[in-house]
Amino acid sequence: MIGLVLRAVGGGGVPGTGCCAVIVGVAVAICALCGINKCMKLRMRDCGCIKRWMRATGSDKFDDFELIINVHEATYTAASKSKYVSKLTTAVRVTAGAQTVKTDDSSKGIFQQMLQIFIEQGTEYVLVELMDSRDRKVAGSLKLDIMSDILHAKEPITEKVY
C-alpha cells in the first residue's frame, strides 16, 4: 500500500520525473513571488494612461516637473553651548514623494549647493529637513505645499528665505 502511494506521487514510476517536477514547481513559485513583489511596488500613476486620465479629469493639478533648489545656508540656534554644539555638522535633505536629495555635510551651515528633485504628478508637498549629520536626527523641518507654496505662490519664490 505504501509503495503505491509513493509511486503515484513519484510520477507514475518514471525515474527522475518527481525531482524535475519539484524543481520546476519551486522555480515557478519563486517567479510568482518576485512578480507579486514588483506589483506591490507598482503605483497607479506608473501607468501612463491612468496618469493622463487623472490629469485630464482634474484629479491631479499638475504634470511632472523638476524643481531646482539652491541651498545657501542654514542658520539655527542651539539649546546648549557644549563642545558638541559648536562642532555640529548638518545637512539639508529634500523629499518629494519617493524622491529624496541631500546636500553635502557642513560644519558651518554654509552649503552653496544646488539640489534638483523630480516632482511626480500627484505629490502633495515637498519636505525640507535640517539634519544632524552625526546621528541623522532631524533638527528642523519645513513642509511646502506644491500648489500654494511653489506653483501658485503669491510672491515670487526666487531667492526666498524660509
Secondary structure, DSSP 4 states (H G I P E B T S, - for coil): -HHHHHHHHTTTT-TTHHHHHHHHHHHHHHHHHHHHHHHHH--GGGSHHHHHHHHHTTSS-S--EEEEEEEEE-----S---HHHHT--EEEEEEETTEEEEPPPBSSSEEEEEEEEEE-TT--EEEEEEEETTT--EEEEEEEEIIIIIIT-SS--TT---
